[in-house]
Every structure is written in C-alpha cells, then in structure tokens.
Amino acid sequence: MDNITAPLQFFLDPGKRIYWGYAFTAILIASLATTYQQRSFNPGSQLLALTNPHYWFNRSTLIDYALMLINSLIRTSLIIPALGARLSGALIVGAFLQVNVGDVQIVSSSWLFVAILFSGTLFLADDASRFLLHREMHRWPLLWKMHRVHHSATILTPFTVFRVHPIESVIYSARGFIVFSLVAGTFIWLFKGQLSALEVLGVDALGFIFNMAAANLRHSHVRLSFGPLEGMFISPTQHQIHHSIYHQNVNFGSCLSLWDKFSGTLVRSREIPRDTKLTFGLKQPMKIGRSIGATGRV
C-alpha cells in the first residue's frame, strides 16, 4: 500500500520535480511571464487557466499519472533494492582506485572548496550524461521505441516528466547510479574524509536551484525564454520546442545548453517566431541536426 501511495509524497519531497515549493515558484513565474507577454494582469483569467479540468484531466495527462504510479512502483520495489544506496557504488569505486592506483590524498583547509568542487563536478557529469543518453534515445530505433512514450504527450503538464517507459526509467536510474559512483568514488579517493556536498533541504544545491528556476514550466504551455542565457541554459521554451513534432531532434540538454551548442543541436527561442504554434505529440523523427528554413521548422 505504501508503494501505491508513494507518488502522493512527491509533493512533499524536495528531491522530486513536483515538490510544492518548486510548483509555487513555477506558478509565480508563469503569472509574471503571462502578464508581461499580454501587457496586462488578469488574475481571474490566469486562475481559470491554472484550474482548467480539461488541462489536468484528459487522455494525455491520464497516461502521465498512470506511468508516474507504475514507475514509482518499479523504483521502490526493484530499482532501489537492486542498486542499493548510491554511496555503496562510490565506496566500491574509491576502493578500486585505492588498490589499483595507490594512495593519493589531497588535503584542503576549506570544506567549502571541496563541497563546491564536488557539487560542480557531479552536476556537470550528471548533466552531460543526461544529454548523451537523451540524444541516443532519439538516434537508435530501439531506444526511440521507448522514448517515444514521453514524446507522445499531446498536452504538457509538470507531470509529463514522469511519462517515461518503465525500461527507460530503469536505464536513467542506472545512469545516475553510475555517474554518482564514479564521481563520488573519485572524490572519496582524493579527499578521503573531507568529502562533503552543497545541499538545500537534503537535495543537491545546484539541482535545487534548477528546480526552483521554473523547471516545472518545461513541460507546460507557458512560453518562457531565457534570452541571451539560452546559449548556456535550456529554457522552458527550448524544451517545449524539443517536444514539438517538427523539432524533436534539437535541445536535448536537461539544464545546460552547452552540450547542444557543441553538437550542433541547439535551437534558441528567438529562432522560432513567437506566433508559431507548437504542436506536441509524435511524428516520424528526422535526422539529427538542424536546418531552419523559412517556416522556422527544423
């Protein structure tokens, strides 16, 4: 019974995207963005849009909820027991380096320096691995058959983040376990007992900031651009472009857009006219790359 009701705890868990604090900031930012775009503040209209039952309860979003429950059951009953605590993987990596490379210890007088270095390294490694796996999900037919479940959403809500094929969920969990084990294990080996991380409410500080910065609007219909910063960070609009049936092979990044910039798959919000209606759902994906014509389509 606890496994079935686990998704209800997501609203109270800062480690989940739909944590109430992240949802609150997303609603606030969405209101400000809508007011700016419409040049007027209409709280009644915004409240109606936010509480529209046709938005939250339709065929597309019901699949989101169902997969959220299914993947939660798989995670709590299979993935967590199989992979165990992430620290165990890190300790194995640290022990391997100790035995096969030798004793190396960097002594730092500042725990803050070690925490910043570790958190920054883990963030970069995690984000880069997400980008690479996401891109391969679009490139290889077998992986795309799984990933297309996520792209089949015709209406985007914050719960669409849970719309993932169960096997893809297992693959991403394994990816996170491997990346954390390698990075944390290396730092344990280098810094021994000095290892610490920057956290907020028990969550990695950089991840916390990312979720507070309107991450829930990535899966929504609120167009929010980061302007010049889109060359470094993926904005909600850029991820919505990725979900468009005409642009599914661009903007693979999770947080940083640098990886897309390096691989030639970056499309900024300004490259798609604001009056262009983004249609979400499935269409036969095109070859990875970018070629924007007069229509603004990739």
Backbone as CSV, one residue per row, in Angstrom:
resi,resn,N_x,N_y,N_z,CA_x,CA_y,CA_z,C_x,C_y,C_z
1,MET,0.830,-1.206,0.000,0.000,0.000,0.000,0.862,1.252,0.000
2,ASP,1.974,1.196,0.727,2.874,2.349,0.780,3.457,2.649,-0.589
3,ASN,3.756,1.581,-1.373,4.290,1.784,-2.711,3.291,2.483,-3.618
4,ILE,2.015,2.145,-3.460,0.968,2.727,-4.297,0.770,4.201,-3.968
5,THR,0.849,4.549,-2.692,0.617,5.940,-2.280,1.892,6.785,-2.326
6,ALA,3.023,6.182,-2.703,4.297,6.900,-2.736,4.247,8.180,-3.582
7,PRO,3.591,8.164,-4.776,3.549,9.386,-5.585,2.916,10.580,-4.867
8,LEU,2.040,10.322,-3.900,1.421,11.417,-3.157,2.450,12.167,-2.321
9,GLN,3.545,11.475,-1.970,4.601,12.100,-1.187,5.515,12.966,-2.040
10,PHE,5.384,12.876,-3.370,6.251,13.655,-4.250,6.088,15.152,-4.008
11,PHE,4.863,15.558,-3.611,4.608,16.982,-3.383,5.352,17.503,-2.157
12,LEU,5.777,16.583,-1.283,6.477,16.965,-0.050,7.959,16.630,-0.110
13,ASP,8.410,16.089,-1.224,9.793,15.643,-1.357,10.586,16.616,-2.230
14,PRO,11.544,17.364,-1.664,12.343,18.317,-2.462,13.165,17.635,-3.547
15,GLY,13.285,16.308,-3.469,14.012,15.580,-4.493,13.185,15.316,-5.738
16,LYS,11.896,15.669,-5.702,11.007,15.446,-6.833,10.663,16.780,-7.499
17,ARG,10.503,16.736,-8.816,10.237,17.960,-9.568,8.946,18.648,-9.153
18,ILE,7.939,17.865,-8.726,6.637,18.463,-8.411,6.502,18.824,-6.929
19,TYR,7.606,18.913,-6.223,7.611,19.395,-4.833,6.867,20.734,-4.773
20,TRP,6.095,20.941,-3.698,5.215,22.107,-3.636,5.983,23.425,-3.771
21,GLY,7.205,23.472,-3.252,7.994,24.696,-3.352,8.341,25.023,-4.792
22,TYR,8.707,24.003,-5.574,9.008,24.208,-6.981,7.738,24.591,-7.750
23,ALA,6.617,23.956,-7.385,5.349,24.264,-8.042,4.937,25.711,-7.779
24,PHE,5.146,26.169,-6.547,4.783,27.536,-6.192,5.574,28.554,-7.011
25,THR,6.894,28.358,-7.089,7.703,29.306,-7.855,7.359,29.243,-9.340
26,ALA,7.017,28.053,-9.846,6.643,27.925,-11.256,5.365,28.707,-11.546
27,ILE,4.386,28.604,-10.638,3.129,29.347,-10.817,3.383,30.843,-10.779
28,LEU,4.231,31.275,-9.860,4.542,32.700,-9.737,5.239,33.209,-10.998
29,ILE,6.240,32.473,-11.472,6.971,32.886,-12.670,6.066,32.848,-13.897
30,ALA,5.186,31.846,-13.981,4.251,31.750,-15.104,3.320,32.953,-15.119
31,SER,2.871,33.376,-13.945,1.989,34.545,-13.848,2.708,35.802,-14.319
32,LEU,3.950,35.959,-13.886,4.726,37.133,-14.294,4.992,37.119,-15.799
33,ALA,5.330,35.944,-16.336,5.610,35.838,-17.765,4.364,36.122,-18.592
34,THR,3.223,35.578,-18.165,1.966,35.804,-18.882,1.567,37.271,-18.828
35,THR,1.727,37.887,-17.678,1.402,39.307,-17.526,2.272,40.153,-18.448
36,TYR,3.552,39.829,-18.512,4.475,40.584,-19.369,4.120,40.411,-20.847
37,GLN,3.819,39.176,-21.257,3.527,38.913,-22.658,2.211,39.530,-23.102
38,GLN,1.220,39.552,-22.202,-0.088,40.103,-22.539,-0.218,41.579,-22.198
39,ARG,0.830,42.106,-21.538,0.868,43.517,-21.143,-0.288,43.903,-20.223
40,SER,-0.808,42.909,-19.509,-1.880,43.193,-18.549,-1.936,42.050,-17.533
41,PHE,-2.395,42.382,-16.326,-2.513,41.379,-15.273,-3.969,41.055,-15.070
42,ASN,-4.321,39.803,-15.389,-5.703,39.348,-15.270,-5.714,38.105,-14.385
43,PRO,-5.769,38.296,-13.059,-5.694,37.152,-12.137,-6.817,36.147,-12.343
44,GLY,-8.005,36.628,-12.692,-9.127,35.722,-12.899,-8.880,34.775,-14.059
45,SER,-8.387,35.329,-15.161,-8.106,34.517,-16.337,-6.983,33.523,-16.060
46,GLN,-5.977,33.979,-15.328,-4.854,33.089,-15.008,-5.295,31.965,-14.079
47,LEU,-6.170,32.274,-13.126,-6.666,31.248,-12.211,-7.505,30.214,-12.949
48,LEU,-8.314,30.666,-13.895,-9.124,29.744,-14.676,-8.252,28.811,-15.507
49,ALA,-7.193,29.367,-16.076,-6.276,28.551,-16.873,-5.557,27.524,-15.997
50,LEU,-5.189,27.946,-14.787,-4.474,27.061,-13.876,-5.346,25.921,-13.378
51,THR,-6.616,26.171,-13.186,-7.522,25.165,-12.614,-8.410,24.492,-13.663
52,ASN,-8.122,24.707,-14.924,-8.925,24.136,-16.001,-8.887,22.602,-15.937
53,PRO,-10.015,21.956,-15.644,-10.020,20.489,-15.520,-9.671,19.788,-16.825
54,HIS,-9.946,20.431,-17.973,-9.631,19.812,-19.259,-8.120,19.755,-19.490
55,TYR,-7.387,20.623,-18.795,-5.929,20.610,-18.906,-5.330,19.511,-18.035
56,TRP,-5.859,19.353,-16.842,-5.297,18.398,-15.884,-5.854,16.994,-16.044
57,PHE,-7.047,16.872,-16.642,-7.678,15.555,-16.773,-8.137,15.351,-18.212
58,ASN,-7.305,14.696,-18.984,-7.601,14.363,-20.366,-6.849,13.076,-20.689
59,ARG,-7.015,12.580,-21.889,-6.403,11.291,-22.240,-4.884,11.329,-22.100
60,SER,-4.264,12.438,-22.487,-2.807,12.542,-22.435,-2.297,12.575,-20.996
61,THR,-2.915,13.413,-20.157,-2.419,13.553,-18.783,-2.739,12.326,-17.930
62,LEU,-3.803,11.621,-18.256,-4.112,10.397,-17.513,-3.010,9.350,-17.703
63,ILE,-2.408,9.347,-18.897,-1.272,8.449,-19.133,-0.086,8.896,-18.288
64,ASP,0.100,10.222,-18.153,1.171,10.750,-17.292,1.023,10.200,-15.876
65,TYR,-0.189,10.298,-15.338,-0.438,9.857,-13.963,-0.229,8.346,-13.824
66,ALA,-0.684,7.603,-14.823,-0.559,6.145,-14.759,0.910,5.722,-14.768
67,LEU,1.707,6.341,-15.623,3.126,5.996,-15.694,3.880,6.489,-14.462
68,MET,3.419,7.582,-13.872,4.030,8.051,-12.628,3.863,6.987,-11.547
69,LEU,2.674,6.393,-11.471,2.413,5.347,-10.487,3.205,4.079,-10.798
70,ILE,3.202,3.660,-12.057,3.897,2.432,-12.450,5.397,2.544,-12.191
71,ASN,5.997,3.675,-12.611,7.439,3.845,-12.438,7.818,4.005,-10.974
72,SER,6.911,4.562,-10.172,7.163,4.675,-8.738,7.200,3.288,-8.101
73,LEU,6.276,2.427,-8.522,6.248,1.051,-8.011,7.520,0.301,-8.402
74,ILE,7.954,0.481,-9.659,9.167,-0.195,-10.128,10.381,0.303,-9.366
75,ARG,10.436,1.609,-9.135,11.591,2.181,-8.441,11.699,1.672,-7.009
76,THR,10.584,1.686,-6.292,10.623,1.297,-4.884,10.749,-0.214,-4.686
77,SER,10.253,-0.994,-5.637,10.275,-2.448,-5.473,11.436,-3.138,-6.173
78,LEU,11.983,-2.516,-7.226,13.042,-3.169,-7.997,14.336,-2.365,-8.064
79,ILE,14.246,-1.103,-8.493,15.461,-0.322,-8.766,16.257,-0.055,-7.495
80,ILE,15.585,0.473,-6.466,16.292,0.802,-5.224,16.909,-0.439,-4.586
81,PRO,16.157,-1.557,-4.461,16.787,-2.765,-3.896,17.947,-3.282,-4.753
82,ALA,17.836,-3.150,-6.093,18.870,-3.687,-6.980,20.147,-2.851,-6.923
83,LEU,19.991,-1.537,-6.966,21.158,-0.667,-6.980,21.666,-0.345,-5.582
84,GLY,20.765,-0.407,-4.606,21.155,-0.111,-3.232,21.471,1.359,-3.048
85,ALA,22.057,1.697,-1.928,22.430,3.076,-1.654,23.499,3.525,-2.633
86,ARG,23.390,4.752,-3.116,24.368,5.254,-4.077,25.773,5.288,-3.484
87,LEU,25.834,5.466,-2.170,27.141,5.547,-1.528,27.921,4.242,-1.665
88,SER,27.202,3.117,-1.749,27.892,1.830,-1.882,28.691,1.778,-3.177
89,GLY,28.125,2.282,-4.255,28.838,2.323,-5.524,30.056,3.216,-5.451
90,ALA,29.912,4.356,-4.760,31.032,5.280,-4.615,32.164,4.648,-3.817
91,LEU,31.810,3.910,-2.776,32.827,3.256,-1.949,33.572,2.181,-2.735
92,ILE,32.850,1.482,-3.603,33.492,0.456,-4.433,34.500,1.103,-5.389
93,VAL,34.101,2.224,-6.000,34.997,2.932,-6.919,36.212,3.464,-6.164
94,GLY,35.964,4.067,-4.984,37.059,4.582,-4.174,38.036,3.493,-3.779
95,ALA,37.513,2.325,-3.394,38.372,1.202,-3.003,39.166,0.678,-4.196
96,PHE,38.536,0.638,-5.354,39.215,0.177,-6.570,40.398,1.083,-6.891
97,LEU,40.188,2.387,-6.820,41.271,3.332,-7.109,42.383,3.211,-6.077
98,GLN,41.994,3.010,-4.832,42.979,2.890,-3.755,43.890,1.676,-3.992
99,VAL,43.284,0.566,-4.401,44.038,-0.670,-4.583,44.863,-0.655,-5.872
100,ASN,44.271,-0.132,-6.961,44.907,-0.251,-8.270,45.734,0.959,-8.684
101,VAL,45.478,2.111,-8.091,46.247,3.306,-8.436,47.208,3.679,-7.315
102,GLY,46.737,3.511,-6.102,47.600,3.836,-4.971,46.997,4.892,-4.079
103,ASP,47.695,5.194,-3.033,47.210,6.146,-2.035,47.483,7.571,-2.491
104,VAL,46.410,8.309,-2.741,46.513,9.724,-3.093,45.554,10.491,-2.197
105,GLN,46.036,11.534,-1.556,45.168,12.315,-0.691,45.484,13.787,-0.845
106,ILE,44.455,14.535,-1.207,44.579,15.992,-1.309,44.001,16.586,-0.037
107,VAL,44.794,17.376,0.656,44.350,17.991,1.905,43.946,19.432,1.632
108,SER,42.719,19.764,1.988,42.232,21.132,1.822,41.804,21.673,3.168
109,SER,42.161,22.912,3.425,41.794,23.541,4.692,40.372,24.084,4.661
110,SER,39.740,24.017,3.496,38.390,24.578,3.343,37.417,23.495,2.906
111,TRP,36.470,23.160,3.769,35.439,22.195,3.398,34.558,22.762,2.291
112,LEU,34.424,24.098,2.276,33.584,24.734,1.265,34.172,24.544,-0.129
113,PHE,35.502,24.632,-0.233,36.146,24.415,-1.530,35.870,23.009,-2.036
114,VAL,36.013,22.018,-1.170,35.775,20.627,-1.559,34.311,20.430,-1.940
115,ALA,33.409,21.031,-1.160,31.975,20.883,-1.428,31.603,21.495,-2.778
116,ILE,32.145,22.695,-3.062,31.850,23.358,-4.339,32.424,22.565,-5.503
117,LEU,33.656,22.088,-5.333,34.305,21.317,-6.400,33.548,20.020,-6.668
118,PHE,33.151,19.318,-5.611,32.422,18.060,-5.777,31.050,18.299,-6.398
119,SER,30.304,19.262,-5.851,28.954,19.539,-6.366,29.005,19.986,-7.821
120,GLY,29.964,20.834,-8.158,30.088,21.310,-9.535,30.463,20.193,-10.496
121,THR,31.405,19.348,-10.077,31.826,18.230,-10.929,30.693,17.240,-11.142
122,LEU,29.975,16.916,-10.066,28.857,15.975,-10.171,27.758,16.550,-11.055
123,PHE,27.493,17.840,-10.910,26.461,18.495,-11.727,26.815,18.411,-13.211
124,LEU,28.059,18.747,-13.563,28.484,18.719,-14.960,28.449,17.304,-15.526
125,ALA,28.950,16.341,-14.756,28.964,14.956,-15.221,27.549,14.414,-15.384
126,ASP,26.684,14.733,-14.438,25.310,14.249,-14.496,24.571,14.865,-15.676
127,ASP,24.746,16.177,-15.879,24.051,16.860,-16.968,24.556,16.384,-18.325
128,ALA,25.876,16.204,-18.453,26.445,15.726,-19.716,25.960,14.316,-20.038
129,SER,25.883,13.453,-19.027,25.432,12.079,-19.261,23.953,12.038,-19.623
130,ARG,23.173,12.921,-19.032,21.754,13.022,-19.401,21.609,13.428,-20.863
131,PHE,22.411,14.405,-21.273,22.362,14.868,-22.661,22.709,13.738,-23.618
132,LEU,23.809,13.035,-23.339,24.251,11.968,-24.230,23.225,10.848,-24.333
133,LEU,22.666,10.449,-23.186,21.671,9.374,-23.202,20.402,9.835,-23.907
134,HIS,19.998,11.068,-23.651,18.792,11.602,-24.290,18.965,11.642,-25.807
135,ARG,20.136,12.093,-26.257,20.380,12.153,-27.698,20.342,10.760,-28.315
136,GLU,20.933,9.774,-27.622,20.929,8.409,-28.149,19.523,7.822,-28.150
137,MET,18.680,8.268,-27.231,17.284,7.817,-27.208,16.566,8.209,-28.498
138,HIS,17.006,9.301,-29.102,16.409,9.741,-30.367,17.124,9.127,-31.569
139,ARG,18.361,8.716,-31.397,19.179,8.268,-32.518,18.977,6.796,-32.845
140,TRP,18.838,5.939,-31.815,18.750,4.498,-32.033,17.297,4.034,-32.011
141,PRO,16.853,3.336,-33.056,15.439,2.916,-33.165,14.906,2.184,-31.934
142,LEU,15.703,1.267,-31.370,15.231,0.506,-30.214,15.002,1.428,-29.016
143,LEU,15.923,2.351,-28.784,15.770,3.294,-27.676,14.629,4.263,-27.953
144,TRP,14.471,4.659,-29.222,13.397,5.589,-29.564,12.026,4.959,-29.326
145,LYS,11.903,3.652,-29.535,10.626,2.992,-29.292,10.182,3.166,-27.842
146,MET,11.168,3.270,-26.940,10.843,3.513,-25.537,10.627,5.000,-25.288
147,HIS,11.535,5.813,-25.801,11.487,7.247,-25.504,10.287,7.943,-26.146
148,ARG,9.773,7.359,-27.220,8.628,7.975,-27.897,7.408,8.024,-26.988
149,VAL,7.391,7.194,-25.947,6.297,7.257,-24.971,6.250,8.646,-24.337
150,HIS,7.426,9.189,-24.012,7.483,10.526,-23.418,7.011,11.573,-24.420
151,HIS,7.398,11.414,-25.674,7.048,12.402,-26.700,5.622,12.244,-27.210
152,SER,4.941,11.211,-26.790,3.566,11.010,-27.253,2.585,11.935,-26.548
153,ALA,3.053,12.656,-25.529,2.162,13.584,-24.817,1.726,14.712,-25.750
154,THR,0.441,14.891,-25.871,-0.083,15.974,-26.707,-0.372,17.227,-25.893
155,ILE,-0.444,17.068,-24.585,-0.604,18.196,-23.664,0.479,18.061,-22.608
156,LEU,1.259,19.124,-22.426,2.364,19.092,-21.477,1.948,19.687,-20.141
157,THR,2.164,18.919,-19.086,1.954,19.396,-17.722,3.203,19.017,-16.924
158,PRO,3.376,19.575,-15.731,4.536,19.187,-14.925,4.634,17.682,-14.678
159,PHE,3.509,16.969,-14.782,3.517,15.523,-14.560,4.048,14.753,-15.766
160,THR,4.222,15.438,-16.905,4.753,14.781,-18.093,6.188,14.329,-17.875
161,VAL,6.869,14.912,-16.891,8.227,14.482,-16.581,8.253,13.012,-16.149
162,PHE,7.108,12.516,-15.640,7.013,11.119,-15.203,6.531,10.202,-16.316
163,ARG,6.216,10.775,-17.464,5.705,9.983,-18.595,6.897,9.317,-19.297
164,VAL,7.364,8.247,-18.721,8.564,7.562,-19.212,8.299,6.065,-19.277
165,HIS,8.760,5.442,-20.336,8.645,3.987,-20.450,9.380,3.358,-19.270
166,PRO,8.800,2.339,-18.631,9.440,1.731,-17.459,10.887,1.307,-17.685
167,ILE,11.192,0.768,-18.866,12.579,0.345,-19.125,13.493,1.568,-19.229
168,GLU,12.991,2.634,-19.836,13.781,3.875,-19.903,14.030,4.409,-18.495
169,SER,13.046,4.296,-17.631,13.213,4.729,-16.247,14.341,3.962,-15.564
170,VAL,14.406,2.657,-15.824,15.473,1.829,-15.257,16.825,2.257,-15.821
171,ILE,16.869,2.534,-17.121,18.128,2.947,-17.766,18.637,4.261,-17.177
172,TYR,17.733,5.214,-16.992,18.149,6.508,-16.434,18.574,6.373,-14.973
173,SER,17.923,5.503,-14.240,18.329,5.270,-12.850,19.726,4.670,-12.796
174,ALA,20.000,3.726,-13.694,21.330,3.114,-13.759,22.368,4.160,-14.149
175,ARG,22.019,5.030,-15.092,22.928,6.112,-15.491,23.295,6.990,-14.296
176,GLY,22.283,7.398,-13.519,22.532,8.239,-12.357,23.395,7.543,-11.321
177,PHE,23.156,6.250,-11.134,23.939,5.471,-10.174,25.402,5.393,-10.598
178,ILE,25.629,5.139,-11.885,26.998,5.014,-12.393,27.746,6.340,-12.292
179,VAL,27.096,7.426,-12.700,27.747,8.741,-12.666,28.090,9.136,-11.235
180,PHE,27.135,8.967,-10.325,27.398,9.324,-8.932,28.516,8.470,-8.355
181,SER,28.495,7.181,-8.640,29.514,6.279,-8.109,30.904,6.671,-8.591
182,LEU,31.025,6.983,-9.865,32.326,7.337,-10.428,32.844,8.657,-9.859
183,VAL,31.971,9.666,-9.832,32.404,10.990,-9.360,32.661,10.964,-7.857
184,ALA,31.686,10.483,-7.077,31.842,10.453,-5.619,32.977,9.533,-5.207
185,GLY,33.116,8.382,-5.891,34.192,7.460,-5.570,35.556,8.082,-5.797
186,THR,35.695,8.833,-6.880,36.960,9.513,-7.165,37.268,10.562,-6.099
187,PHE,36.259,11.293,-5.677,36.474,12.329,-4.662,36.779,11.707,-3.298
188,ILE,36.126,10.569,-3.007,36.439,9.864,-1.755,37.904,9.438,-1.758
189,TRP,38.362,8.947,-2.901,39.751,8.519,-3.031,40.725,9.695,-2.888
190,LEU,40.343,10.845,-3.488,41.241,12.004,-3.482,41.239,12.751,-2.158
191,PHE,40.051,12.901,-1.569,39.923,13.762,-0.393,39.644,12.990,0.894
192,LYS,39.508,11.667,0.782,39.272,10.828,1.958,38.106,11.360,2.792
193,GLY,38.314,11.640,4.065,37.222,12.038,4.960,36.762,13.462,4.810
194,GLN,37.329,14.204,3.841,36.965,15.608,3.692,35.770,15.828,2.767
195,LEU,35.289,14.758,2.138,34.243,14.917,1.134,32.943,15.415,1.743
196,SER,32.381,16.457,1.126,31.079,16.994,1.519,30.455,17.620,0.280
197,ALA,29.173,17.906,0.362,28.461,18.470,-0.782,27.611,19.647,-0.344
198,LEU,27.299,20.508,-1.302,26.393,21.625,-1.033,24.964,21.129,-1.209
199,GLU,24.172,21.242,-0.163,22.793,20.758,-0.216,21.818,21.781,0.339
200,VAL,20.593,21.717,-0.160,19.483,22.527,0.342,18.320,21.577,0.565
201,LEU,17.831,21.495,1.788,16.739,20.583,2.137,17.089,19.143,1.764
202,GLY,18.369,18.798,1.913,18.797,17.441,1.614,18.948,17.130,0.145
203,VAL,18.857,18.150,-0.703,18.973,17.976,-2.151,20.192,18.751,-2.640
204,ASP,20.861,18.210,-3.651,21.995,18.906,-4.241,21.621,20.348,-4.543
205,ALA,22.463,21.289,-4.104,22.130,22.712,-4.188,21.873,23.162,-5.624
206,LEU,22.688,22.706,-6.566,22.516,23.125,-7.952,21.226,22.559,-8.538
207,GLY,20.890,21.332,-8.173,19.627,20.757,-8.611,18.443,21.490,-8.014
208,PHE,18.589,21.902,-6.748,17.531,22.656,-6.086,17.287,23.978,-6.807
209,ILE,18.369,24.670,-7.150,18.246,25.949,-7.855,17.591,25.750,-9.214
210,PHE,17.995,24.684,-9.914,17.421,24.389,-11.221,15.911,24.177,-11.125
211,ASN,15.472,23.417,-10.132,14.041,23.152,-9.977,13.274,24.401,-9.550
212,MET,13.917,25.247,-8.766,13.257,26.487,-8.348,13.143,27.476,-9.502
213,ALA,14.039,27.351,-10.489,14.057,28.290,-11.613,13.085,27.853,-12.714
214,ALA,11.851,27.609,-12.324,10.761,27.315,-13.263,10.961,26.027,-14.046
215,ALA,11.625,25.028,-13.465,11.820,23.757,-14.169,10.483,23.113,-14.530
216,ASN,9.457,23.338,-13.718,8.148,22.740,-13.995,7.489,23.329,-15.233
217,LEU,7.970,24.487,-15.681,7.382,25.100,-16.872,7.940,24.496,-18.156
218,ARG,8.968,23.651,-18.026,9.494,22.974,-19.212,8.401,22.123,-19.850
219,HIS,7.653,21.409,-19.025,6.515,20.641,-19.511,5.255,21.433,-19.202
220,SER,5.009,22.425,-19.997,3.815,23.259,-19.864,3.615,23.977,-21.190
221,HIS,2.587,24.815,-21.255,2.327,25.584,-22.466,2.636,27.060,-22.244
222,VAL,3.387,27.349,-21.185,3.799,28.722,-20.887,5.139,28.962,-21.557
223,ARG,5.165,29.874,-22.517,6.405,30.171,-23.237,7.266,31.089,-22.373
224,LEU,8.409,30.597,-21.944,9.329,31.382,-21.125,10.742,31.208,-21.666
225,SER,11.284,32.298,-22.193,12.634,32.290,-22.747,13.629,32.823,-21.727
226,PHE,14.873,32.373,-21.838,15.951,32.905,-21.004,16.775,33.946,-21.747
227,GLY,16.335,34.323,-22.951,17.041,35.350,-23.707,18.471,34.939,-24.032
228,PRO,19.425,35.855,-23.817,20.836,35.563,-24.135,21.390,34.373,-23.358
229,LEU,20.789,34.049,-22.218,21.288,32.938,-21.398,20.990,31.576,-22.005
230,GLU,20.192,31.551,-23.074,19.852,30.262,-23.688,21.055,29.608,-24.368
231,GLY,22.126,30.365,-24.530,23.339,29.764,-25.051,24.052,28.939,-24.004
232,MET,23.600,29.056,-22.746,24.218,28.308,-21.651,23.223,27.409,-20.924
233,PHE,21.982,27.882,-20.789,20.965,27.121,-20.066,19.751,26.858,-20.956
234,ILE,19.159,25.671,-20.799,17.948,25.315,-21.530,16.746,25.964,-20.850
235,SER,16.007,26.765,-21.585,14.831,27.434,-21.030,13.595,26.549,-21.209
236,PRO,12.500,26.862,-20.504,11.267,26.110,-20.719,10.823,26.102,-22.181
237,THR,10.923,27.252,-22.863,10.516,27.299,-24.262,11.382,26.396,-25.122
238,GLN,12.673,26.357,-24.848,13.556,25.483,-25.619,13.175,24.014,-25.458
239,HIS,12.766,23.621,-24.260,12.363,22.229,-24.076,11.008,21.983,-24.734
240,GLN,10.142,22.977,-24.734,8.864,22.836,-25.432,9.092,22.693,-26.933
241,ILE,10.088,23.416,-27.457,10.455,23.261,-28.867,10.889,21.824,-29.132
242,HIS,11.632,21.250,-28.186,12.073,19.854,-28.319,10.884,18.906,-28.397
243,HIS,9.791,19.251,-27.732,8.597,18.394,-27.739,7.726,18.634,-28.966
244,SER,7.995,19.690,-29.718,7.221,19.960,-30.926,7.440,18.852,-31.940
245,ILE,6.403,18.487,-32.663,6.521,17.386,-33.630,7.488,17.729,-34.755
246,TYR,7.812,19.016,-34.932,8.726,19.413,-36.000,10.150,19.663,-35.500
247,HIS,10.377,19.526,-34.198,11.685,19.899,-33.649,12.217,18.891,-32.634
248,GLN,11.877,17.623,-32.765,12.180,16.668,-31.709,13.642,16.243,-31.651
249,ASN,14.450,16.663,-32.608,15.855,16.272,-32.591,16.774,17.457,-32.312
250,VAL,16.304,18.378,-31.506,17.124,19.501,-31.050,16.903,19.685,-29.550
251,ASN,17.774,20.474,-28.925,17.637,20.818,-27.497,17.488,19.581,-26.609
252,PHE,18.505,18.742,-26.644,18.494,17.528,-25.829,18.915,17.789,-24.383
253,GLY,19.509,18.942,-24.106,20.037,19.225,-22.785,18.984,19.240,-21.696
254,SER,19.405,18.886,-20.478,18.499,18.948,-19.327,18.553,20.316,-18.675
255,CYS,19.732,20.749,-18.331,19.915,22.056,-17.709,20.796,22.941,-18.575
256,LEU,21.991,22.467,-18.886,22.923,23.242,-19.702,22.662,23.025,-21.190
257,SER,22.718,24.113,-21.944,22.555,24.024,-23.401,23.901,23.944,-24.104
258,LEU,24.993,23.984,-23.334,26.330,23.942,-23.914,26.545,22.677,-24.733
259,TRP,26.013,21.552,-24.246,26.199,20.287,-24.953,25.535,20.338,-26.327
260,ASP,24.344,20.919,-26.396,23.658,21.075,-27.690,24.440,22.020,-28.592
261,LYS,25.003,23.054,-28.000,25.783,24.026,-28.781,26.984,23.350,-29.421
262,PHE,27.660,22.499,-28.659,28.833,21.792,-29.163,28.466,20.775,-30.237
263,SER,27.293,20.152,-30.114,26.902,19.089,-31.046,26.070,19.600,-32.223
264,GLY,25.777,20.893,-32.242,25.022,21.460,-33.349,23.539,21.195,-33.301
265,THR,23.009,20.911,-32.113,21.569,20.626,-31.986,20.843,21.689,-31.166
266,LEU,21.458,22.853,-31.017,20.863,23.908,-30.207,19.958,24.799,-31.052
267,VAL,18.734,25.007,-30.576,17.809,25.954,-31.179,17.323,26.891,-30.083
268,ARG,17.540,28.177,-30.254,17.106,29.175,-29.271,15.668,29.576,-29.534
269,SER,15.041,30.114,-28.508,13.631,30.500,-28.628,13.418,31.516,-29.737
270,ARG,14.370,32.433,-29.901,14.208,33.503,-30.893,14.205,32.973,-32.320
271,GLU,14.683,31.736,-32.523,14.712,31.159,-33.858,13.358,30.627,-34.291
272,ILE,12.434,30.529,-33.362,11.064,30.104,-33.661,10.144,31.299,-33.387
273,PRO,9.501,31.855,-34.410,8.631,33.020,-34.182,7.639,32.768,-33.056
274,ARG,7.436,33.807,-32.221,6.573,33.641,-31.060,5.146,33.257,-31.456
275,ASP,4.699,33.687,-32.621,3.330,33.358,-33.031,3.222,31.957,-33.641
276,THR,4.346,31.239,-33.691,4.320,29.858,-34.191,3.722,28.948,-33.132
277,LYS,2.666,28.259,-33.496,2.024,27.347,-32.562,2.820,26.051,-32.511
278,LEU,3.230,25.680,-31.323,3.962,24.429,-31.151,2.960,23.292,-30.949
279,THR,3.018,22.311,-31.810,2.129,21.164,-31.720,2.909,20.002,-31.114
280,PHE,2.391,19.467,-30.039,3.093,18.394,-29.325,2.514,17.032,-29.696
281,GLY,3.351,16.044,-29.645,2.926,14.690,-29.975,3.985,14.003,-30.802
282,LEU,3.584,12.992,-31.557,4.531,12.180,-32.314,4.442,12.440,-33.803
283,LYS,5.599,12.436,-34.411,5.728,12.450,-35.857,7.038,11.759,-36.158
284,GLN,7.165,11.143,-37.309,8.402,10.446,-37.648,9.583,11.387,-37.464
285,PRO,10.500,11.081,-36.526,11.623,11.973,-36.264,12.565,12.060,-37.455
286,MET,13.129,13.261,-37.643,14.062,13.484,-38.737,15.482,13.234,-38.298
287,LYS,16.413,13.275,-39.225,17.816,13.053,-38.929,18.325,14.100,-37.960
288,ILE,19.138,13.675,-36.990,19.670,14.600,-36.001,20.469,15.682,-36.691
289,GLY,20.232,16.899,-36.286,20.904,18.055,-36.874,19.941,19.205,-36.886
290,ARG,20.258,20.266,-37.595,19.358,21.416,-37.619,19.450,22.104,-38.968
291,SER,18.302,22.423,-39.492,18.257,23.146,-40.742,16.976,23.938,-40.751
292,ILE,17.024,25.183,-40.351,15.836,26.005,-40.203,15.557,26.740,-41.501
293,GLY,14.400,26.494,-42.038,14.021,27.164,-43.270,13.134,28.363,-43.006
294,ALA,12.446,28.803,-44.017,11.616,29.993,-43.899,10.467,29.803,-42.935
295,THR,10.044,28.555,-42.760,8.912,28.300,-41.875,9.327,28.281,-40.415
296,GLY,10.628,28.251,-40.145,11.089,28.189,-38.787,11.082,26.771,-38.248
297,ARG,10.856,25.806,-39.146,10.817,24.416,-38.714,12.196,23.789,-38.863
298,VAL,12.488,22.831,-37.985,13.760,22.130,-38.046,13.551,20.769,-38.697
